[in-house]
């Protein structure tokens, strides 16, 4: 499952010890994967793609703002 953020697909990744975050990346890069909130993780952090909204409140807010702007309700 993915979410839309300003018309682009975003995916929720659970990063052990750091909770889940939303990212535009649908696959894990080796060294750096940026989340919508600015947090980044490496492949060695063993992230996994999960269903549902991210735990990170900043990522959730970014996804919500993007959806509202797409609908024209900002």
N, CA, C and O atoms as a GROMACS GRO file, in nm:
protein
  296
    1UNK      N    1   0.084  -0.118   0.000
    1UNK     CA    2   0.000   0.000   0.000
    1UNK      C    3   0.088   0.124   0.000
    1UNK      O    4   0.191   0.127   0.068
    2UNK      N    5   0.050   0.223  -0.075
    2UNK     CA    6   0.126   0.347  -0.073
    2UNK      C    7   0.029   0.463  -0.055
    2UNK      O    8  -0.092   0.447  -0.069
    3UNK      N    9   0.083   0.579  -0.025
    3UNK     CA   10   0.007   0.700  -0.003
    3UNK      C   11   0.045   0.799  -0.112
    3UNK      O   12   0.148   0.782  -0.178
    4UNK      N   13  -0.037   0.901  -0.131
    4UNK     CA   14  -0.002   1.006  -0.226
    4UNK      C   15   0.044   1.129  -0.152
    4UNK      O   16  -0.016   1.169  -0.052
    5UNK      N   17   0.151   1.189  -0.200
    5UNK     CA   18   0.208   1.310  -0.142
    5UNK      C   19   0.237   1.403  -0.257
    5UNK      O   20   0.328   1.380  -0.336
    6UNK      N   21   0.159   1.509  -0.269
    6UNK     CA   22   0.169   1.603  -0.382
    6UNK      C   23   0.163   1.528  -0.515
    6UNK      O   24   0.236   1.562  -0.609
    7UNK      N   25   0.078   1.427  -0.522
    7UNK     CA   26   0.059   1.351  -0.645
    7UNK      C   27   0.160   1.240  -0.667
    7UNK      O   28   0.149   1.166  -0.765
    8UNK      N   29   0.258   1.228  -0.579
    8UNK     CA   30   0.360   1.124  -0.590
    8UNK      C   31   0.332   1.014  -0.487
    8UNK      O   32   0.284   1.042  -0.378
    9UNK      N   33   0.364   0.891  -0.522
    9UNK     CA   34   0.345   0.780  -0.429
    9UNK      C   35   0.451   0.785  -0.319
    9UNK      O   36   0.568   0.813  -0.346
   10UNK      N   37   0.410   0.758  -0.196
   10UNK     CA   38   0.504   0.743  -0.085
   10UNK      C   39   0.475   0.611  -0.016
   10UNK      O   40   0.363   0.559  -0.021
   11UNK      N   41   0.575   0.557   0.048
   11UNK     CA   42   0.568   0.425   0.110
   11UNK      C   43   0.607   0.434   0.256
   11UNK      O   44   0.689   0.518   0.294
   12UNK      N   45   0.548   0.349   0.339
   12UNK     CA   46   0.579   0.346   0.482
   12UNK      C   47   0.683   0.238   0.508
   12UNK      O   48   0.666   0.122   0.469
   13UNK      N   49   0.791   0.278   0.574
   13UNK     CA   50   0.900   0.186   0.609
   13UNK      C   51   0.915   0.182   0.760
   13UNK      O   52   0.922   0.287   0.825
   14UNK      N   53   0.920   0.063   0.818
   14UNK     CA   54   0.948   0.048   0.960
   14UNK      C   55   1.098   0.026   0.976
   14UNK      O   56   1.154  -0.070   0.921
   15UNK      N   57   1.161   0.115   1.050
   15UNK     CA   58   1.305   0.106   1.074
   15UNK      C   59   1.324   0.065   1.220
   15UNK      O   60   1.292   0.144   1.309
   16UNK      N   61   1.375  -0.056   1.246
   16UNK     CA   62   1.391  -0.102   1.384
   16UNK      C   63   1.460   0.004   1.472
   16UNK      O   64   1.560   0.064   1.432
   17UNK      N   65   1.406   0.025   1.589
   17UNK     CA   66   1.452   0.121   1.689
   17UNK      C   67   1.415   0.266   1.656
   17UNK      O   68   1.434   0.354   1.740
   18UNK      N   69   1.363   0.294   1.534
   18UNK     CA   70   1.332   0.432   1.495
   18UNK      C   71   1.188   0.451   1.450
   18UNK      O   72   1.152   0.560   1.406
   19UNK      N   73   1.105   0.348   1.459
   19UNK     CA   74   0.965   0.359   1.418
   19UNK      C   75   0.948   0.360   1.267
   19UNK      O   76   1.041   0.332   1.193
   20UNK      N   77   0.828   0.392   1.224
   20UNK     CA   78   0.802   0.392   1.080
   20UNK      C   79   0.797   0.534   1.025
   20UNK      O   80   0.754   0.628   1.092
   21UNK      N   81   0.842   0.546   0.902
   21UNK     CA   82   0.852   0.675   0.834
   21UNK      C   83   0.802   0.661   0.691
   21UNK      O   84   0.803   0.550   0.635
   22UNK      N   85   0.760   0.771   0.631
   22UNK     CA   86   0.715   0.771   0.492
   22UNK      C   87   0.829   0.819   0.402
   22UNK      O   88   0.902   0.912   0.436
   23UNK      N   89   0.843   0.752   0.288
   23UNK     CA   90   0.949   0.786   0.193
   23UNK      C   91   0.896   0.771   0.051
   23UNK      O   92   0.806   0.691   0.025
   24UNK      N   93   0.952   0.848  -0.041
   24UNK     CA   94   0.916   0.835  -0.182
   24UNK      C   95   0.980   0.711  -0.244
   24UNK      O   96   0.939   0.668  -0.352
   25UNK      N   97   1.078   0.652  -0.177
   25UNK     CA   98   1.148   0.536  -0.229
   25UNK      C   99   1.067   0.408  -0.208
   25UNK      O  100   1.019   0.382  -0.097
   26UNK      N  101   1.051   0.329  -0.314
   26UNK     CA  102   0.979   0.202  -0.300
   26UNK      C  103   1.074   0.085  -0.282
   26UNK      O  104   1.030  -0.030  -0.272
   27UNK      N  105   1.203   0.112  -0.277
   27UNK     CA  106   1.303   0.008  -0.248
   27UNK      C  107   1.414   0.071  -0.164
   27UNK      O  108   1.430   0.193  -0.165
   28UNK      N  109   1.488  -0.010  -0.094
   28UNK     CA  110   1.591   0.039  -0.001
   28UNK      C  111   1.721   0.066  -0.076
   28UNK      O  112   1.775  -0.022  -0.144
   29UNK      N  113   1.770   0.187  -0.062
   29UNK     CA  114   1.902   0.223  -0.116
   29UNK      C  115   2.008   0.171  -0.019
   29UNK      O  116   1.979   0.151   0.099
   30UNK      N  117   2.128   0.150  -0.067
   30UNK     CA  118   2.232   0.093   0.018
   30UNK      C  119   2.275   0.187   0.131
   30UNK      O  120   2.289   0.142   0.245
   31UNK      N  121   2.295   0.316   0.102
   31UNK     CA  122   2.351   0.406   0.203
   31UNK      C  123   2.254   0.505   0.265
   31UNK      O  124   2.265   0.536   0.383
   32UNK      N  125   2.159   0.557   0.189
   32UNK     CA  126   2.074   0.661   0.245
   32UNK      C  127   1.935   0.658   0.184
   32UNK      O  128   1.919   0.654   0.062
   33UNK      N  129   1.836   0.661   0.270
   33UNK     CA  130   1.695   0.664   0.230
   33UNK      C  131   1.628   0.778   0.307
   33UNK      O  132   1.606   0.764   0.427
   34UNK      N  133   1.597   0.888   0.242
   34UNK     CA  134   1.537   1.000   0.315
   34UNK      C  135   1.386   0.985   0.334
   34UNK      O  136   1.314   0.946   0.243
   35UNK      N  137   1.342   1.016   0.454
   35UNK     CA  138   1.199   1.018   0.484
   35UNK      C  139   1.146   1.159   0.460
   35UNK      O  140   1.225   1.253   0.446
   36UNK      N  141   1.015   1.174   0.455
   36UNK     CA  142   0.955   1.306   0.433
   36UNK      C  143   0.989   1.403   0.546
   36UNK      O  144   0.990   1.524   0.525
   37UNK      N  145   1.017   1.351   0.666
   37UNK     CA  146   1.049   1.435   0.781
   37UNK      C  147   1.196   1.476   0.785
   37UNK      O  148   1.234   1.560   0.866
   38UNK      N  149   1.279   1.417   0.699
   38UNK     CA  150   1.422   1.447   0.698
   38UNK      C  151   1.507   1.337   0.759
   38UNK      O  152   1.629   1.336   0.740
   39UNK      N  153   1.446   1.244   0.832
   39UNK     CA  154   1.518   1.130   0.888
   39UNK      C  155   1.568   1.043   0.773
   39UNK      O  156   1.501   1.030   0.671
   40UNK      N  157   1.686   0.983   0.789
   40UNK     CA  158   1.734   0.891   0.686
   40UNK      C  159   1.790   0.766   0.750
   40UNK      O  160   1.832   0.768   0.866
   41UNK      N  161   1.790   0.657   0.675
   41UNK     CA  162   1.840   0.530   0.724
   41UNK      C  163   1.916   0.460   0.614
   41UNK      O  164   1.902   0.493   0.496
   42UNK      N  165   1.998   0.364   0.653
   42UNK     CA  166   2.078   0.285   0.558
   42UNK      C  167   2.023   0.143   0.549
   42UNK      O  168   1.945   0.100   0.634
   43UNK      N  169   2.064   0.073   0.447
   43UNK     CA  170   2.019  -0.065   0.428
   43UNK      C  171   2.052  -0.151   0.549
   43UNK      O  172   1.977  -0.243   0.583
   44UNK      N  173   2.165  -0.123   0.615
   44UNK     CA  174   2.206  -0.198   0.733
   44UNK      C  175   2.113  -0.183   0.852
   44UNK      O  176   2.120  -0.262   0.946
   45UNK      N  177   2.026  -0.082   0.849
   45UNK     CA  178   1.928  -0.064   0.957
   45UNK      C  179   1.813  -0.164   0.945
   45UNK      O  180   1.728  -0.171   1.034
   46UNK      N  181   1.810  -0.240   0.836
   46UNK     CA  182   1.713  -0.346   0.811
   46UNK      C  183   1.568  -0.297   0.812
   46UNK      O  184   1.484  -0.354   0.881
   47UNK      N  185   1.538  -0.192   0.736
   47UNK     CA  186   1.400  -0.145   0.728
   47UNK      C  187   1.314  -0.244   0.652
   47UNK      O  188   1.364  -0.323   0.572
   48UNK      N  189   1.184  -0.239   0.677
   48UNK     CA  190   1.093  -0.322   0.599
   48UNK      C  191   0.969  -0.241   0.567
   48UNK      O  192   0.926  -0.156   0.644
   49UNK      N  193   0.913  -0.269   0.451
   49UNK     CA  194   0.795  -0.200   0.404
   49UNK      C  195   0.676  -0.250   0.484
   49UNK      O  196   0.659  -0.370   0.500
   50UNK      N  197   0.592  -0.159   0.534
   50UNK     CA  198   0.475  -0.197   0.615
   50UNK      C  199   0.349  -0.128   0.562
   50UNK      O  200   0.356  -0.028   0.492
   51UNK      N  201   0.235  -0.184   0.598
   51UNK     CA  202   0.105  -0.127   0.564
   51UNK      C  203   0.069  -0.019   0.665
   51UNK      O  204   0.115  -0.022   0.779
   52UNK      N  205  -0.011   0.074   0.624
   52UNK     CA  206  -0.064   0.175   0.714
   52UNK      C  207   0.018   0.302   0.718
   52UNK      O  208   0.126   0.310   0.657
   53UNK      N  209  -0.033   0.401   0.790
   53UNK     CA  210   0.037   0.529   0.800
   53UNK      C  211   0.162   0.517   0.887
   53UNK      O  212   0.171   0.427   0.970
   54UNK      N  213   0.258   0.607   0.868
   54UNK     CA  214   0.380   0.602   0.948
   54UNK      C  215   0.355   0.644   1.093
   54UNK      O  216   0.261   0.718   1.122
   55UNK      N  217   0.440   0.594   1.184
   55UNK     CA  218   0.434   0.634   1.325
   55UNK      C  219   0.480   0.779   1.343
   55UNK      O  220   0.429   0.851   1.430
   56UNK      N  221   0.575   0.820   1.262
   56UNK     CA  222   0.636   0.953   1.275
   56UNK      C  223   0.531   1.062   1.252
   56UNK      O  224   0.471   1.069   1.145
   57UNK      N  225   0.509   1.149   1.353
   57UNK     CA  226   0.408   1.253   1.336
   57UNK      C  227   0.442   1.352   1.225
   57UNK      O  228   0.351   1.402   1.158
   58UNK      N  229   0.570   1.381   1.203
   58UNK     CA  230   0.607   1.474   1.096
   58UNK      C  231   0.580   1.413   0.959
   58UNK      O  232   0.533   1.483   0.869
   59UNK      N  233   0.608   1.285   0.941
   59UNK     CA  234   0.578   1.218   0.814
   59UNK      C  235   0.428   1.214   0.790
   59UNK      O  236   0.382   1.240   0.678
   60UNK      N  237   0.350   1.182   0.894
   60UNK     CA  238   0.203   1.180   0.880
   60UNK      C  239   0.152   1.317   0.840
   60UNK      O  240   0.064   1.329   0.754
   61UNK      N  241   0.208   1.420   0.902
   61UNK     CA  242   0.166   1.557   0.871
   61UNK      C  243   0.198   1.592   0.726
   61UNK      O  244   0.116   1.652   0.657
   62UNK      N  245   0.316   1.554   0.679
   62UNK     CA  246   0.353   1.581   0.540
   62UNK      C  247   0.260   1.511   0.442
   62UNK      O  248   0.218   1.571   0.343
   63UNK      N  249   0.226   1.385   0.470
   63UNK     CA  250   0.134   1.311   0.383
   63UNK      C  251  -0.002   1.379   0.382
   63UNK      O  252  -0.064   1.393   0.277
   64UNK      N  253  -0.050   1.420   0.500
   64UNK     CA  254  -0.180   1.486   0.510
   64UNK      C  255  -0.180   1.620   0.436
   64UNK      O  256  -0.274   1.650   0.364
   65UNK      N  257  -0.076   1.700   0.454
   65UNK     CA  258  -0.068   1.829   0.385
   65UNK      C  259  -0.064   1.811   0.234
   65UNK      O  260  -0.129   1.886   0.161
   66UNK      N  261   0.010   1.713   0.187
   66UNK     CA  262   0.016   1.686   0.044
   66UNK      C  263  -0.120   1.648  -0.013
   66UNK      O  264  -0.157   1.693  -0.121
   67UNK      N  265  -0.194   1.566   0.060
   67UNK     CA  266  -0.328   1.524   0.016
   67UNK      C  267  -0.424   1.643   0.014
   67UNK      O  268  -0.504   1.656  -0.079
   68UNK      N  269  -0.416   1.729   0.116
   68UNK     CA  270  -0.504   1.846   0.121
   68UNK      C  271  -0.475   1.942   0.008
   68UNK      O  272  -0.567   1.997  -0.052
   69UNK      N  273  -0.348   1.963  -0.023
   69UNK     CA  274  -0.313   2.055  -0.132
   69UNK      C  275  -0.356   2.000  -0.267
   69UNK      O  276  -0.396   2.075  -0.355
   70UNK      N  277  -0.349   1.867  -0.283
   70UNK     CA  278  -0.397   1.807  -0.407
   70UNK      C  279  -0.547   1.830  -0.426
   70UNK      O  280  -0.594   1.852  -0.537
   71UNK      N  281  -0.621   1.824  -0.315
   71UNK     CA  282  -0.766   1.846  -0.320
   71UNK      C  283  -0.800   1.994  -0.328
   71UNK      O  284  -0.914   2.031  -0.356
   72UNK      N  285  -0.701   2.080  -0.302
   72UNK     CA  286  -0.725   2.223  -0.304
   72UNK      C  287  -0.789   2.277  -0.179
   72UNK      O  288  -0.860   2.378  -0.183
   73UNK      N  289  -0.766   2.210  -0.065
   73UNK     CA  290  -0.827   2.252   0.061
   73UNK      C  291  -0.725   2.305   0.160
   73UNK      O  292  -0.749   2.301   0.280
   74UNK      N  293  -0.611   2.355   0.113
   74UNK     CA  294  -0.510   2.406   0.207
   74UNK      C  295  -0.554   2.538   0.251
   74UNK      O  296  -0.485   2.602   0.331
   0.00000   0.00000   0.00000
